[in-house]
Amino acid sequence: MTTPSLDALWMPFTANRAFKRAPRLLVSAHGMHYRDADGRSVLDATSGLWCVNAGHTRAPIVEAIQRTAATLDYAPGFSMGHPAAFELAERLAGIAPGPLDRVFFTNSGSEAVDTALKIVLAYHAARGDSARRRFVGRVRGYHGVGFGGISVGGIENNRRPFASHLLPFTDAQLPATHGLAENLFSRGQPVHGAHLADALEAIVAEHGGETIAAVIVEPMAGSAGVLVPPVGYLERLRALCDRHGILLVFDEVITGFGRLGAAFGAQRFGVTPDLLTIAKGVTNGAVPMGAVLMPRALHETVLDAATGGIEFFHGYTYSGHPLACAAALATLDVYRDEQLFERAAMLAPLWETAVHALRGAPHVTDIRNLGLVAGIELAARPGAAGARGAAVMAECFANGLLVRVTGDIVALSPPLIVTEEQIHEIVTGVRHALQRVADAEVAAR
Ligand SMILES: Cc1ncc(COP(=O)(O)O)c(C=O)c1O
């Protein structure tokens, strides 16, 4: 196949110059595998980018998109509607935790987060409590790349270049739930660290609980390198938010749709947030879509406070796009019919044993897992943070395995259809890559 010129495209979150020197181009996908431009099969250990939970190019999803593209290519969502958007909202409400049965559609996780922050402010304003305008995020939190998302996010490289333009009232952050030496090589939720939620009390003491609108966290941080919440941590955060009248937002863009062995992390952990953001797995990654879920009471408070006409001045041209709705409805059918959330829960113990067998492999300093996710942390090369992780990723790909790295952390999150054999293939591939990278470093000395 002829390769197009790579010059014109500015690639997202990519070392562009390095990529264009050694491009990795994917040209097709099916089930658990990609095929690259050289015709090689690549086992997908990352569900694309944490989104293809049902595996690639699943026929029911493809057909639903094709049918809809030929029937209703687009319908405006402002003061107009189409049936599938309403049907999808109802279906999502049906699998959402507890009372979260109202849905606002967006096109990405970043938009879902920005929308959730606006809904929080609208809700407090509707109750006459506009003094609540502070958002509390968490160190190493990832909430996308909108100005709202980076303001409440805690990944320094994403914030620093825009530091002077972050949203006001977003400077208080909870500490990351990670880094306690006692939790190294934890299996499932680490035992230590529930007390880290108490940092919210210090923020309340400094700023006043009555000024805090919401706390936003990922129930399990994915993008920052798989940071699993300690036992009791989310429960304590929930209790503290309740004590001070603060809304709790779970960003479930990664943890939604079976990744942790339940529909949402909220159900996996038994902690219900006030708002919940989704994206990625809602359409199996096939069409961009995101959403915010919230309880009826919150939604009605905002509607009731409106003086007439439009109640909430917010929305996107493509909110509830027909192709996204069709993809999502078909995706939810696949998840249900193949019991993929249950399958993730069933495979989780085997997955845990398999990934922890990498303990002792070259440079591995920590391994952690939950559901069908694992983070394998490597010691950084002196003076070259991220270089070893990048080398391992490149080595895996060269040998037909797609993994994701964040700095020097290898993150694994295969589609929920992964087989036991493929789990072993993934772990073996990572082990070999770690060894080859280590050998190459020794040879280069
Ligand atoms: C927790 C979380 N929130 C938000 C986002 C942003 O989603 P998107 O890239 O669709 O804007 C991501 C993406 O990885 C995410 O993991």
The ligand as an SDF file (V2000), in Angstrom:
LIG
                    3D

 16 16  0  0  0  0  0  0  0  0999 V2000
  -10.9050   10.1450   32.6080 C   0  0  0  0  0  0  0  0  0  0  0  0
  -10.8770   10.8450   31.2900 C   0  0  0  0  0  0  0  0  0  0  0  0
  -11.5920   11.9720   31.1360 N   0  0  0  0  0  0  0  0  0  0  0  0
  -11.6220   12.6320   29.9810 C   0  0  0  0  0  0  0  0  0  0  0  0
  -10.9010   12.1730   28.8950 C   0  0  0  0  0  0  0  0  0  0  0  0
  -10.9230   12.9370   27.6250 C   0  0  0  0  0  0  0  0  0  0  0  0
  -11.6500   12.2810   26.6540 O   0  0  0  0  0  0  0  0  0  0  0  0
  -11.5100   12.7300   25.1200 P   0  0  0  0  0  0  0  0  0  0  0  0
  -10.1200   12.4000   24.6880 O   0  0  0  0  0  0  0  0  0  0  0  0
  -12.5890   11.9320   24.4470 O   0  0  0  0  0  0  0  0  0  0  0  0
  -11.7870   14.1920   25.0720 O   0  0  0  0  0  0  0  0  0  0  0  0
  -10.1640   11.0130   29.0050 C   0  0  0  0  0  0  0  0  0  0  0  0
   -9.3750   10.4900   27.8760 C   0  0  0  0  0  0  0  0  0  0  0  0
   -8.5790    9.5980   27.9880 O   0  0  0  0  0  0  0  0  0  0  0  0
  -10.1310   10.3340   30.2410 C   0  0  0  0  0  0  0  0  0  0  0  0
   -9.4020    9.2260   30.4200 O   0  0  0  0  0  0  0  0  0  0  0  0
  1  2  1  0
  2  3  1  0
  2 15  2  0
  3  4  2  0
  4  5  1  0
  5  6  1  0
  5 12  2  0
  6  7  1  0
  7  8  1  0
  8  9  2  0
  8 10  1  0
  8 11  1  0
 12 13  1  0
 12 15  1  0
 13 14  2  0
 15 16  1  0
M  END
$$$$
